Amino acid sequence: MSVLDVQELKAYCAKCKKIVEGDHDCSGRHIVLADSALVGIVDRLYNLGLEPMMGMFGFTNDANKTYTLKMSLILCKYITFEVLGPLPPGWQYYWNNGKLYSLEFTDWKSCLGSDDAEARLTEVIREFEEFLDEKDVEGIRSLLLIAGW
């Protein structure tokens, strides 16, 4: 399947670190609807205490047959501050009624065709995973605890 096709979201248990099919023993709060390409980001956000609810990506295209990557990571916990600090280029916090709703990525780079799009998706995911790996897990979890989450 090409990354330019409609993506299939699957139930993923962030606690067990596996795709869930049918009955599952873990609490539903650990289940994230996500495309398999985003599981690494989902795991890192979950480990930081941000508990994602959904992770998806897609490509928009224009009349010139170029494709632009968009990504959305919707969170379960609606906090009121930029818990990760400044985000990498292309990423931004999306707020709803003063609460952090999601982390959004809109690319500045256009891709030509499926191979270019897949390479770009892989690059953006890797860069954001590296950004999340640099975060102080205990520090962020402490901030969330202080904030009442």
Buried (B, 14 or more C-beta within 10 A) or exposed (E): EEBBEEBEBBBBBBEEEEEBEEEBEEEEEBBBBBBBBBBBBBBBBBBBBBBBBBBBBBBEEEEEEBBBBBBBBBBBBBBEEEBBEEBBEBBBBEEEEEEBBBBBBEBEEBBEEBEBBBEBBEEBBEBBBEBBEEBEEEEBBEBBEEEEB
